[in-house]
């Protein structure tokens, strides 16, 4: 289950609250799209998810709202489920297909935008026995995702790493059930439970920014932001960045910059010679203090 439409803004509208008028508008769009015969945009004219199912060597992509189908023959048997993620880091959604001969194919798209809720990849939330291995982020009733301001790959210099994430919950009547509004958030510097560096329970949805300190030293990390609900369902989002990887560059400035600044006045200072104080050139012999040296017998 994945959304391959180039326009996915309606999903974010649903996350932040969808009225009955908006739902009726989406149904009208799907009904009209199912009657179109030409001029379909990328992914189709409807709204909703696509079913991506491999059968033999053929990849079947079905638009759920209109039942329109597209097939792609990769030339070899596809033995496993198709993965979907931003593999190349271009901001677009890629389909990852593996064949029985060990080949890995990526079907890239420069039209379908990437969103952390619109992925289908391996992870704890997809693992067998997780209880929600078939949940999709966009269509799920609750979840968590990291905002682009934090998930952009970069090298963070400093003590703390700011992480901005959003918790959403669109379950019906959730506003009147405070005992079910408990969201356990855990951030790991890796995938292992032993690498947990932050945990907190939130009672309200919304956008949060937390400053995280990493106790493992400089390096590149794969951060996993996980949400566990009161039903035991786990939702996660993973992103990568570096922390103080090039810290030697800053250390070089701290050590050398004061020395360079202190040497500038010394190099620019020029003292004019006073020949009257120089005995070798017939001076008065009084020295720089203006007094003649005392002689002792």
Backbone as CSV, one residue per row, in Angstrom:
resi,resn,N_x,N_y,N_z,CA_x,CA_y,CA_z,C_x,C_y,C_z
1,UNK,0.842,-1.183,0.000,0.000,0.000,0.000,0.880,1.235,0.000
2,UNK,0.762,2.032,-1.035,1.593,3.223,-1.179,0.846,4.226,-2.053
3,UNK,1.065,5.497,-1.819,0.433,6.530,-2.634,1.436,7.013,-3.670
4,UNK,1.135,6.797,-4.944,2.010,7.189,-6.037,1.475,8.398,-6.794
5,UNK,0.522,9.131,-6.210,0.032,10.354,-6.841,1.029,11.486,-6.635
6,UNK,1.074,12.379,-7.618,1.970,13.523,-7.467,1.405,14.578,-6.528
7,UNK,0.106,14.583,-6.298,-0.523,15.511,-5.354,-0.963,14.721,-4.127
8,UNK,-0.316,14.982,-2.999,-0.601,14.253,-1.766,-0.950,15.194,-0.611
9,UNK,-1.303,16.423,-0.920,-1.589,17.394,0.137,-2.829,17.022,0.939
10,UNK,-3.757,16.279,0.335,-4.988,15.947,1.051,-4.715,15.024,2.236
11,UNK,-3.597,14.261,2.178,-3.275,13.403,3.311,-2.930,14.226,4.543
12,UNK,-2.149,15.278,4.340,-1.801,16.130,5.473,-3.018,16.861,6.002
13,UNK,-3.966,17.188,5.121,-5.218,17.800,5.591,-5.995,16.820,6.466
14,UNK,-5.972,15.551,6.101,-6.652,14.551,6.924,-5.979,14.384,8.286
15,UNK,-4.658,14.450,8.297,-3.945,14.316,9.563,-4.313,15.433,10.525
16,UNK,-4.457,16.634,10.001,-4.775,17.779,10.847,-6.271,17.983,11.031
17,UNK,-7.076,17.040,10.558,-8.521,17.130,10.742,-9.250,17.289,9.426
18,UNK,-10.127,16.327,9.110,-10.854,16.335,7.842,-12.341,16.436,8.139
19,UNK,-12.969,17.456,7.587,-14.395,17.645,7.798,-15.195,16.774,6.832
20,UNK,-16.503,16.699,7.048,-17.369,15.928,6.159,-17.401,16.530,4.766
21,UNK,-17.309,17.866,4.688,-17.287,18.506,3.370,-16.051,18.102,2.587
22,UNK,-14.902,18.015,3.276,-13.681,17.589,2.593,-13.785,16.135,2.140
23,UNK,-14.387,15.286,2.974,-14.556,13.880,2.601,-15.472,13.745,1.389
24,UNK,-16.532,14.529,1.350,-17.421,14.493,0.187,-16.713,14.976,-1.069
25,UNK,-15.848,15.979,-0.921,-15.106,16.480,-2.083,-14.162,15.415,-2.624
26,UNK,-13.508,14.649,-1.744,-12.609,13.587,-2.189,-13.389,12.475,-2.889
27,UNK,-14.578,12.136,-2.367,-15.405,11.114,-3.025,-15.829,11.579,-4.415
28,UNK,-16.128,12.876,-4.554,-16.524,13.394,-5.864,-15.354,13.350,-6.837
29,UNK,-14.146,13.644,-6.348,-12.961,13.575,-7.210,-12.725,12.148,-7.690
30,UNK,-12.863,11.174,-6.802,-12.659,9.771,-7.183,-13.723,9.304,-8.167
31,UNK,-14.941,9.742,-7.963,-16.011,9.340,-8.867,-15.791,9.914,-10.260
32,UNK,-15.365,11.164,-10.342,-15.107,11.774,-11.634,-13.879,11.161,-12.304
33,UNK,-12.855,10.829,-11.496,-11.638,10.256,-12.072,-11.883,8.879,-12.667
34,UNK,-12.798,8.110,-12.099,-13.066,6.769,-12.615,-13.733,6.804,-13.982
35,UNK,-14.299,7.968,-14.360,-14.956,8.081,-15.669,-14.060,8.715,-16.725
36,UNK,-12.871,9.179,-16.340,-11.981,9.783,-17.316,-11.329,8.719,-18.178
37,UNK,-11.123,9.059,-19.430,-10.509,8.125,-20.376,-9.143,8.592,-20.864
38,UNK,-8.793,9.865,-20.643,-7.498,10.376,-21.103,-7.098,11.552,-20.219
39,UNK,-5.821,11.915,-20.336,-5.328,13.066,-19.587,-5.117,12.803,-18.107
40,UNK,-4.737,11.568,-17.751,-4.517,11.258,-16.343,-3.167,11.791,-15.890
41,UNK,-3.084,12.433,-14.743,-1.776,12.829,-14.204,-1.029,11.626,-13.660
42,UNK,0.172,11.848,-13.188,0.983,10.758,-12.673,0.292,10.117,-11.472
43,UNK,0.135,8.802,-11.540,-0.512,8.079,-10.458,-2.012,7.973,-10.588
44,UNK,-2.607,8.673,-11.564,-4.056,8.647,-11.731,-4.706,9.922,-11.225
45,UNK,-5.986,10.045,-11.458,-6.730,11.253,-11.102,-7.480,11.123,-9.791
46,UNK,-7.470,9.949,-9.180,-8.206,9.747,-7.941,-7.420,10.177,-6.721
47,UNK,-7.973,9.841,-5.566,-7.326,10.120,-4.295,-7.266,8.824,-3.497
48,UNK,-6.137,8.546,-2.881,-6.024,7.335,-2.084,-4.738,6.589,-2.368
49,UNK,-4.726,5.321,-2.009,-3.518,4.511,-2.079,-3.492,3.646,-3.333
50,UNK,-2.307,3.193,-3.668,-2.097,2.225,-4.738,-1.716,0.870,-4.130
51,UNK,-2.093,-0.169,-4.830,-1.676,-1.525,-4.467,-0.549,-1.922,-5.401
52,UNK,0.623,-2.182,-4.837,1.787,-2.602,-5.620,2.040,-4.066,-5.304
53,UNK,1.758,-4.920,-6.283,1.817,-6.368,-6.061,2.608,-7.035,-7.179
54,UNK,3.700,-7.741,-6.848,4.433,-8.489,-7.873,3.818,-9.864,-8.103
55,UNK,3.674,-10.225,-9.367,3.204,-11.552,-9.755,4.138,-12.071,-10.837
56,UNK,4.946,-13.053,-10.477,5.937,-13.551,-11.424,7.006,-12.507,-11.667
57,UNK,7.189,-12.136,-12.907,8.146,-11.092,-13.266,7.467,-9.756,-13.541
58,UNK,6.174,-9.670,-13.285,5.404,-8.467,-13.589,5.018,-7.756,-12.302
59,UNK,5.199,-6.460,-12.320,4.821,-5.620,-11.189,3.497,-4.945,-11.521
60,UNK,2.463,-5.242,-10.728,1.131,-4.676,-10.939,0.918,-3.511,-9.989
61,UNK,0.567,-2.364,-10.553,0.290,-1.147,-9.770,-1.161,-0.765,-10.026
62,UNK,-1.980,-0.836,-8.987,-3.421,-0.616,-9.116,-3.805,0.596,-8.280
63,UNK,-4.480,1.557,-8.905,-5.021,2.700,-8.176,-6.314,2.272,-7.488
64,UNK,-6.322,2.328,-6.164,-7.444,1.784,-5.412,-8.762,2.484,-5.649
65,UNK,-8.753,3.795,-5.872,-10.008,4.542,-5.984,-10.678,4.367,-7.332
66,UNK,-9.904,4.077,-8.387,-10.475,3.969,-9.728,-10.285,2.593,-10.352
67,UNK,-9.529,1.702,-9.716,-9.226,0.356,-10.224,-8.402,0.377,-11.501
68,UNK,-7.769,1.499,-11.827,-6.887,1.553,-12.991,-5.579,0.822,-12.672
69,UNK,-5.060,0.090,-13.660,-3.905,-0.757,-13.428,-2.812,-0.465,-14.437
70,UNK,-1.586,-0.532,-13.966,-0.409,-0.419,-14.818,0.542,-1.540,-14.470
71,UNK,1.148,-2.132,-15.469,2.057,-3.271,-15.257,3.445,-2.929,-15.768
72,UNK,4.455,-3.455,-15.067,5.857,-3.283,-15.448,6.519,-4.658,-15.386
73,UNK,7.115,-5.085,-16.492,7.804,-6.367,-16.551,9.303,-6.115,-16.356
74,UNK,9.880,-6.680,-15.290,11.290,-6.467,-14.977,12.182,-7.554,-15.561
75,UNK,11.599,-8.571,-16.175,12.382,-9.585,-16.854,12.852,-10.742,-15.999
76,UNK,12.488,-10.757,-14.720,12.880,-11.858,-13.848,11.861,-11.951,-12.715
77,UNK,11.800,-13.104,-12.081,10.823,-13.326,-11.015,11.116,-12.430,-9.824
78,UNK,10.049,-11.845,-9.282,10.160,-10.987,-8.099,9.711,-11.811,-6.897
79,UNK,10.636,-12.279,-6.048,10.257,-13.208,-4.988,9.800,-12.545,-3.697
80,UNK,9.996,-11.253,-3.540,9.714,-10.608,-2.259,8.888,-9.353,-2.466
81,UNK,8.430,-8.789,-1.354,7.612,-7.593,-1.391,8.422,-6.399,-1.887
82,UNK,7.759,-5.513,-2.592,8.393,-4.297,-3.090,8.515,-3.290,-1.948
83,UNK,9.688,-2.677,-1.826,9.933,-1.648,-0.820,9.789,-0.270,-1.460
84,UNK,9.437,0.721,-0.643,9.265,2.088,-1.128,9.896,3.049,-0.142
85,UNK,10.828,3.872,-0.635,11.505,4.851,0.215,12.294,5.794,-0.690
86,UNK,12.847,6.858,-0.090,13.712,7.770,-0.829,15.132,7.218,-0.760
87,UNK,15.437,6.299,-1.669,16.713,5.601,-1.621,17.863,6.518,-2.005
88,UNK,17.672,7.370,-3.002,18.749,8.191,-3.538,18.836,9.565,-2.883
89,UNK,17.943,9.868,-1.962,17.996,11.152,-1.277,17.670,12.340,-2.159
90,UNK,16.828,12.150,-3.173,16.479,13.228,-4.093,15.166,13.918,-3.741
91,UNK,14.498,13.458,-2.688,13.212,14.038,-2.336,12.042,13.391,-3.043
92,UNK,12.290,12.378,-3.861,11.236,11.648,-4.557,11.118,10.229,-4.024
93,UNK,9.983,9.608,-4.281,9.724,8.256,-3.805,10.245,7.238,-4.818
94,UNK,10.984,6.241,-4.342,11.552,5.197,-5.187,10.980,3.844,-4.788
95,UNK,10.731,3.004,-5.789,10.322,1.624,-5.557,11.544,0.725,-5.702
96,UNK,11.788,-0.120,-4.721,12.940,-1.025,-4.719,12.426,-2.430,-4.994
97,UNK,12.894,-3.031,-6.082,12.450,-4.355,-6.527,13.656,-5.281,-6.546
98,UNK,13.520,-6.452,-5.958,14.573,-7.467,-5.989,14.112,-8.648,-6.847
99,UNK,15.055,-9.282,-7.526,14.748,-10.409,-8.397,15.362,-11.685,-7.834
100,UNK,14.961,-12.813,-8.403,15.454,-14.112,-7.937,16.927,-14.323,-8.265
101,UNK,17.490,-13.542,-9.194,18.909,-13.643,-9.531,19.783,-12.768,-8.642
102,UNK,19.177,-12.098,-7.680,19.940,-11.253,-6.771,20.079,-9.811,-7.204
103,UNK,19.399,-9.429,-8.272,19.480,-8.053,-8.735,18.560,-7.156,-7.899
104,UNK,18.976,-5.926,-7.692,18.182,-4.923,-6.982,17.925,-3.769,-7.938
105,UNK,16.668,-3.521,-8.231,16.269,-2.471,-9.154,15.560,-1.368,-8.384
106,UNK,15.852,-0.117,-8.739,15.147,1.022,-8.154,14.397,1.752,-9.260
107,UNK,13.105,1.890,-9.079,12.266,2.626,-10.016,12.094,4.032,-9.451
108,UNK,12.833,4.973,-10.022,12.864,6.330,-9.493,11.717,7.163,-10.072
109,UNK,11.330,8.170,-9.297,10.296,9.097,-9.736,10.684,10.495,-9.290
110,UNK,10.653,11.429,-10.239,10.916,12.823,-9.910,9.628,13.622,-9.750
111,UNK,8.484,12.914,-9.728,7.183,13.571,-9.619,6.526,13.270,-8.283
112,UNK,6.608,12.016,-7.835,5.973,11.623,-6.573,6.822,12.130,-5.416
113,UNK,6.304,13.015,-4.575,7.120,13.559,-3.480,7.293,12.537,-2.361
114,UNK,8.408,12.654,-1.672,8.667,11.777,-0.537,8.073,12.367,0.730
115,UNK,7.453,11.508,1.528,6.986,11.886,2.860,7.223,10.694,3.782
116,UNK,7.692,10.927,5.007,8.005,9.784,5.886,6.809,8.899,6.203
117,UNK,5.587,9.397,6.037,4.412,8.561,6.257,4.047,7.739,5.029
118,UNK,4.675,8.028,3.899,4.348,7.335,2.659,5.522,6.468,2.226
119,UNK,5.952,5.593,3.122,7.048,4.672,2.815,6.607,3.253,3.162
120,UNK,7.316,2.313,2.604,7.080,0.899,2.922,8.438,0.217,2.882
121,UNK,9.094,0.187,4.027,10.445,-0.346,4.097,10.590,-1.216,5.331
122,UNK,11.730,-1.864,5.438,11.983,-2.732,6.580,12.230,-1.903,7.826
123,UNK,11.880,-2.451,8.968,12.062,-1.752,10.231,11.313,-2.470,11.327
124,UNK,11.396,-1.901,12.524,10.743,-2.533,13.662,9.237,-2.584,13.487
125,UNK,8.665,-1.505,12.947,7.215,-1.471,12.779,6.726,-2.422,11.706
126,UNK,7.628,-2.908,10.810,7.260,-3.860,9.764,7.662,-5.288,10.119
127,UNK,8.363,-5.459,11.234,8.898,-6.773,11.563,7.774,-7.738,11.929
128,UNK,7.968,-9.024,11.678,6.951,-10.012,12.076,6.730,-10.002,13.587
129,UNK,5.467,-10.053,13.964,5.124,-10.028,15.373,4.996,-8.650,15.967
130,UNK,5.170,-7.600,15.157,5.064,-6.252,15.694,3.615,-5.844,15.951
131,UNK,2.661,-6.547,15.331,1.257,-6.221,15.551,0.697,-5.221,14.569
132,UNK,1.539,-4.520,13.848,1.049,-3.544,12.883,1.904,-3.562,11.620
133,UNK,2.284,-4.758,11.183,3.177,-4.879,10.038,2.514,-4.438,8.735
134,UNK,1.202,-4.317,8.713,0.509,-3.922,7.491,-0.083,-2.522,7.593
135,UNK,0.350,-1.730,8.560,-0.173,-0.374,8.729,0.535,0.579,7.785
136,UNK,-0.206,1.495,7.220,0.358,2.517,6.355,0.241,3.866,7.043
137,UNK,1.291,4.667,6.949,1.341,5.912,7.703,0.244,6.892,7.367
138,UNK,0.030,7.153,6.059,-0.982,8.116,5.657,-2.377,7.681,6.091
139,UNK,-2.678,6.418,5.922,-4.031,5.948,6.172,-4.250,5.487,7.609
140,UNK,-3.205,5.451,8.433,-3.371,5.015,9.819,-4.045,6.110,10.632
141,UNK,-4.661,5.701,11.719,-5.398,6.646,12.548,-4.494,7.479,13.443
142,UNK,-3.257,7.054,13.662,-2.324,7.804,14.495,-0.908,7.473,14.063
143,UNK,0.025,8.283,14.517,1.409,8.035,14.134,2.301,9.200,14.496
144,UNK,3.526,9.149,13.986,4.536,10.170,14.258,5.434,10.289,13.044
145,UNK,5.927,11.498,12.771,6.888,11.693,11.691,7.748,12.911,12.009
146,UNK,8.980,12.883,11.507,9.948,13.955,11.723,9.795,14.986,10.617
147,UNK,9.840,16.244,10.972,9.687,17.321,10.001,10.950,17.477,9.148
148,UNK,10.806,18.040,7.949,11.959,18.179,7.047,13.085,19.028,7.630
149,UNK,12.783,19.958,8.521,13.822,20.818,9.086,14.831,20.006,9.888
150,UNK,14.422,18.839,10.396,15.320,18.007,11.191,15.867,16.810,10.421
151,UNK,15.128,16.294,9.455,15.559,15.091,8.762,16.504,15.381,7.598
152,UNK,16.758,16.631,7.290,17.699,16.946,6.220,19.108,16.527,6.628
153,UNK,19.776,15.789,5.761,21.108,15.274,6.094,22.091,16.427,6.190
154,UNK,22.795,16.498,7.344,23.740,17.570,7.593,24.664,17.141,8.730
155,UNK,25.658,17.968,9.013,26.568,17.747,10.140,26.245,18.785,11.207
156,UNK,25.782,18.338,12.350,25.393,19.222,13.447,26.603,19.440,14.339
157,UNK,26.970,20.703,14.555,28.061,21.062,15.451,27.461,21.612,16.741
158,UNK,27.868,21.069,17.851,27.352,21.528,19.133,27.114,20.368,20.078
159,UNK,26.545,20.697,21.226,26.303,19.688,22.258,24.998,18.944,22.007
160,UNK,23.972,19.655,21.544,22.648,19.068,21.400,22.247,18.992,19.925
161,UNK,21.378,18.036,19.629,20.803,17.866,18.294,19.315,18.180,18.379
162,UNK,18.832,19.241,17.739,17.394,19.535,17.770,16.622,18.638,16.817
163,UNK,15.572,18.022,17.304,14.734,17.126,16.504,13.292,17.598,16.632
164,UNK,12.683,17.927,15.498,11.293,18.377,15.455,10.430,17.270,14.869
165,UNK,9.425,16.832,15.616,8.546,15.769,15.157,7.103,16.135,15.470
166,UNK,6.192,15.430,14.817,4.758,15.701,14.987,4.025,14.410,15.329
167,UNK,3.184,14.484,16.346,2.324,13.379,16.755,0.904,13.706,16.306
168,UNK,0.256,12.753,15.644,-1.126,12.968,15.216,-1.977,11.789,15.653
169,UNK,-3.236,12.081,15.896,-4.201,11.064,16.330,-5.579,11.495,15.845
170,UNK,-6.104,10.775,14.868,-7.404,11.103,14.296,-8.438,10.017,14.567
171,UNK,-8.267,9.305,15.678,-9.266,8.328,16.066,-10.556,9.028,16.465
172,UNK,-11.714,8.449,16.133,-12.972,9.094,16.482,-13.182,9.168,17.993
173,UNK,-13.683,10.294,18.445,-14.027,10.520,19.852,-12.810,10.483,20.776
174,UNK,-11.603,10.666,20.204,-10.417,10.625,21.043,-10.348,11.834,21.964
175,UNK,-10.984,12.936,21.580,-10.953,14.137,22.421,-11.684,13.924,23.745
176,UNK,-12.615,12.964,23.784,-13.379,12.697,25.004,-12.850,11.502,25.786
177,UNK,-11.692,10.983,25.413,-11.122,9.824,26.096,-9.687,10.143,26.507
178,UNK,-9.504,10.881,27.597,-8.146,11.294,27.991,-7.245,10.128,28.379
179,UNK,-7.806,9.010,28.835,-6.974,7.882,29.229,-6.309,7.211,28.029
180,UNK,-6.823,7.430,26.828,-6.233,6.855,25.616,-5.262,7.815,24.940
181,UNK,-5.166,9.032,25.450,-4.241,10.009,24.863,-2.904,9.945,25.601
182,UNK,-2.245,8.835,25.464,-0.912,8.642,26.026,0.006,8.163,24.906
183,UNK,1.006,8.960,24.582,1.880,8.671,23.447,3.314,8.568,23.961
184,UNK,3.826,7.340,24.004,5.183,7.087,24.468,6.156,7.258,23.297
185,UNK,6.985,8.287,23.378,7.939,8.600,22.318,9.339,8.228,22.788
186,UNK,10.050,7.529,21.924,11.428,7.126,22.214,12.293,7.430,21.002
187,UNK,13.465,8.003,21.262,14.418,8.332,20.202,15.676,7.508,20.431
188,UNK,16.104,6.822,19.384,17.297,5.979,19.466,18.338,6.472,18.480
189,UNK,19.596,6.411,18.894,20.711,6.701,18.001,21.145,5.399,17.335
190,UNK,20.247,4.815,16.585,20.424,3.497,15.989,19.121,2.738,16.073
191,UNK,19.161,1.442,15.893,17.954,0.630,15.902,17.809,-0.204,17.171
192,UNK,18.888,-0.401,17.904,18.843,-1.247,19.084,18.179,-0.531,20.251
193,UNK,17.476,-1.294,21.084,16.852,-0.721,22.268,17.905,-0.213,23.246
194,UNK,19.127,-0.722,23.160,20.202,-0.265,24.035,20.722,1.106,23.639
195,UNK,20.331,1.590,22.476,20.796,2.898,22.000,19.751,3.986,22.209
196,UNK,18.810,3.751,23.095,17.797,4.761,23.385,18.438,5.932,24.121
197,UNK,18.238,7.140,23.622,18.839,8.332,24.220,17.790,9.324,24.713
198,UNK,16.509,9.045,24.450,15.463,9.970,24.904,14.144,9.214,24.960
199,UNK,13.360,9.472,25.995,12.021,8.885,26.103,11.150,9.823,26.931
200,UNK,9.906,9.935,26.516,8.947,10.806,27.207,7.544,10.417,26.779
201,UNK,6.592,10.588,27.685,5.189,10.319,27.394,4.452,11.640,27.239
202,UNK,3.811,11.814,26.076,3.053,13.028,25.781,1.562,12.718,25.918
203,UNK,0.809,13.724,26.328,-0.636,13.586,26.505,-1.447,14.335,25.467
204,UNK,-0.798,15.076,24.601,-1.487,15.819,23.552,-0.718,15.651,22.244
205,UNK,-1.436,15.763,21.140,-0.805,15.723,19.823,-0.264,17.099,19.479
206,UNK,0.512,17.165,18.419,1.063,18.440,17.982,2.507,18.306,17.558
207,UNK,3.144,19.453,17.350,4.531,19.529,16.898,5.414,19.827,18.108
208,UNK,6.462,19.040,18.266,7.387,19.191,19.391,8.814,19.259,18.859
209,UNK,9.645,20.033,19.550,11.073,20.115,19.256,11.849,19.792,20.526
210,UNK,12.634,18.745,20.476,13.419,18.313,21.626,14.904,18.395,21.273
211,UNK,15.708,18.802,22.260,17.159,18.888,22.096,17.782,17.646,22.727
212,UNK,18.424,16.845,21.887,18.925,15.546,22.290,20.448,15.583,22.380
213,UNK,20.972,15.001,23.442,22.411,14.864,23.598,22.819,13.423,23.327
214,UNK,23.864,13.244,22.524,24.324,11.915,22.128,25.539,11.542,22.974
215,UNK,25.482,10.446,23.702,26.599,10.078,24.581,27.659,9.206,23.928
216,UNK,27.567,8.961,22.617,28.455,8.000,21.974,29.589,8.640,21.187
217,UNK,29.723,9.939,21.226,30.821,10.590,20.533,30.475,10.983,19.115
218,UNK,31.355,11.733,18.442,31.101,12.195,17.069,30.958,11.031,16.099
219,UNK,30.161,11.262,15.059,29.981,10.243,14.026,28.672,10.448,13.292
220,UNK,28.393,9.537,12.378,27.147,9.534,11.623,26.163,8.575,12.294
221,UNK,24.911,9.003,12.424,23.929,8.226,13.158,22.644,8.087,12.336
222,UNK,21.974,6.954,12.531,20.632,6.725,12.006,19.668,6.836,13.186
223,UNK,18.968,7.946,13.270,18.052,8.188,14.370,16.700,7.542,14.077
224,UNK,16.154,6.897,15.068,14.841,6.263,14.973,13.925,6.900,16.007
225,UNK,12.876,7.562,15.530,11.877,8.187,16.404,10.659,7.272,16.422
226,UNK,10.340,6.707,17.586,9.308,5.690,17.718,8.172,6.189,18.609
227,UNK,6.969,5.799,18.235,5.779,6.114,19.018,5.059,4.813,19.351
228,UNK,4.787,4.589,20.624,4.019,3.433,21.077,2.702,3.929,21.669
229,UNK,1.586,3.380,21.177,0.274,3.816,21.621,-0.205,2.969,22.788
230,UNK,-1.377,3.314,23.298,-1.954,2.555,24.412,-2.360,1.153,23.990
231,UNK,-2.511,0.908,22.685,-2.836,-0.429,22.182,-1.589,-1.256,21.879
232,UNK,-0.417,-0.696,22.094,0.813,-1.420,21.827,1.304,-1.317,20.404
233,UNK,0.650,-0.525,19.556,1.112,-0.343,18.183,2.327,0.574,18.168
234,UNK,3.261,0.275,17.273,4.506,1.023,17.182,4.591,1.689,15.816
235,UNK,4.834,2.989,15.826,5.071,3.751,14.601,6.447,4.384,14.718
236,UNK,7.190,4.405,13.629,8.550,4.924,13.691,8.892,5.692,12.429
237,UNK,9.862,6.566,12.567,10.415,7.312,11.447,11.924,7.353,11.636
238,UNK,12.662,7.133,10.560,14.118,7.042,10.628,14.734,8.074,9.705
239,UNK,15.772,8.735,10.187,16.509,9.691,9.366,17.977,9.650,9.781
240,UNK,18.848,10.235,8.941,20.295,10.159,9.152,20.882,11.561,9.191
241,UNK,21.892,11.724,10.039,22.674,12.953,10.074,23.979,12.694,10.815
242,UNK,24.888,13.665,10.718,26.165,13.577,11.410,26.195,14.517,12.604
243,UNK,26.953,14.116,13.614,27.066,14.927,14.829,28.543,15.165,15.137
244,UNK,28.952,16.431,14.998,30.325,16.853,15.292,31.357,16.019,14.528
245,UNK,31.031,15.651,13.298,31.962,14.862,12.501,33.215,15.670,12.178
246,UNK,33.052,16.947,11.849,34.178,17.820,11.509,34.506,18.762,12.661
247,UNK,34.505,18.218,13.867,34.764,19.078,15.021,36.206,19.584,15.048
248,UNK,37.150,18.925,14.371,38.533,19.386,14.348,38.657,20.730,13.656
249,UNK,37.746,20.997,12.713,37.778,22.307,12.069,37.496,23.429,13.051
250,UNK,36.543,23.226,13.925,36.255,24.222,14.948,37.351,24.302,15.998
251,UNK,37.949,23.172,16.335,39.037,23.169,17.315,40.251,23.912,16.778
252,UNK,40.517,23.786,15.499,41.635,24.512,14.891,41.430,26.013,15.013
253,UNK,40.224,26.478,14.824,39.964,27.912,14.962,40.140,28.376,16.395
254,UNK,39.675,27.561,17.344,39.783,27.957,18.748,41.244,28.091,19.178
255,UNK,42.117,27.211,18.665,43.524,27.235,19.068,44.310,28.299,18.300
256,UNK,44.112,28.391,17.009,44.953,29.240,16.169,44.465,30.678,16.053
257,UNK,43.167,30.893,16.136,42.654,32.250,15.934,43.177,33.241,16.969
258,UNK,43.216,32.910,18.282,43.785,33.887,19.233,45.257,34.199,18.950
259,UNK,46.033,33.196,18.528,47.434,33.436,18.226,47.599,34.350,17.018
260,UNK,46.770,34.156,16.012,46.844,35.001,14.823,46.459,36.432,15.157
261,UNK,45.407,36.606,15.942,44.973,37.955,16.305,46.012,38.661,17.174
262,UNK,46.672,37.900,18.070,47.690,38.514,18.923,48.948,38.887,18.148
263,UNK,49.247,38.191,17.075,50.459,38.484,16.303,50.287,39.666,15.352
264,UNK,49.067,40.036,15.041,48.840,41.140,14.096,49.415,42.454,14.623
265,UNK,49.149,42.884,15.876,49.758,44.145,16.359,51.285,44.100,16.379
266,UNK,51.849,42.921,16.695,53.310,42.822,16.738,53.905,43.000,15.345
267,UNK,53.258,42.425,14.343,53.769,42.548,12.977,53.582,43.944,12.410
268,UNK,52.543,44.622,12.828,52.272,45.965,12.305,53.040,47.050,13.054
269,UNK,53.592,46.760,14.234,54.299,47.779,15.022,55.680,48.048,14.399
270,UNK,55.992,49.325,14.219,57.280,49.754,13.662,57.899,50.787,14.607
271,UNK,59.127,50.546,15.064,59.831,51.467,15.960,60.897,52.212,15.180
272,UNK,60.846,53.545,15.235,61.841,54.365,14.562,63.145,54.381,15.375
273,UNK,64.281,54.165,14.736,65.553,54.134,15.486,65.964,55.526,15.983
274,UNK,66.530,55.596,17.173,67.044,56.836,17.769,68.556,56.730,17.831
275,UNK,69.253,57.452,16.929,70.703,57.329,16.820,71.418,57.917,18.022
276,UNK,70.790,58.836,18.743,71.445,59.424,19.904,71.617,58.420,21.034
277,UNK,70.822,57.354,21.037,70.902,56.361,22.080,71.790,55.187,21.698
278,UNK,72.259,55.205,20.464,73.086,54.090,19.990,74.559,54.464,20.154
279,UNK,75.298,53.824,21.018,76.691,54.129,21.287,77.574,53.829,20.092
280,UNK,77.199,52.828,19.291,78.038,52.457,18.146,78.042,53.543,17.084
281,UNK,77.087,54.440,17.082,77.011,55.502,16.083,77.275,56.874,16.715
282,UNK,78.059,56.907,17.768,78.443,58.186,18.371,77.375,58.804,19.224
283,UNK,76.565,58.025,19.829,75.522,58.567,20.684,76.084,59.051,22.013
284,UNK,75.179,59.570,22.838,75.582,60.106,24.132,75.904,59.024,25.141
285,UNK,75.547,57.809,24.826,75.878,56.716,25.720,75.015,56.669,26.950
286,UNK,73.848,57.270,26.878,72.960,57.274,28.032,72.003,56.096,28.041
287,UNK,71.959,55.341,26.921,71.078,54.178,26.890,69.617,54.566,26.702
288,UNK,68.778,53.590,26.701,67.359,53.836,26.449,66.661,54.428,27.656
289,UNK,67.299,54.334,28.850,66.690,54.923,30.038,67.138,56.352,30.273
290,UNK,68.006,56.848,29.432,68.461,58.240,29.586,69.502,58.434,30.653
291,UNK,70.156,57.396,31.154,71.170,57.498,32.201,72.432,56.791,31.727
292,UNK,73.529,57.384,32.109,74.822,56.784,31.721,75.079,55.600,32.598
293,UNK,75.660,54.557,32.074,75.948,53.381,32.886,77.001,53.689,33.924
294,UNK,76.842,53.167,35.117,77.787,53.372,36.215,78.947,52.408,36.087
295,UNK,80.147,52.931,36.402,81.343,52.101,36.321,81.839,51.791,37.710
296,UNK,82.215,50.582,37.953,82.737,50.142,39.244,84.178,49.718,39.076
297,UNK,85.001,50.045,40.057,86.431,49.706,40.010,86.649,48.324,40.562
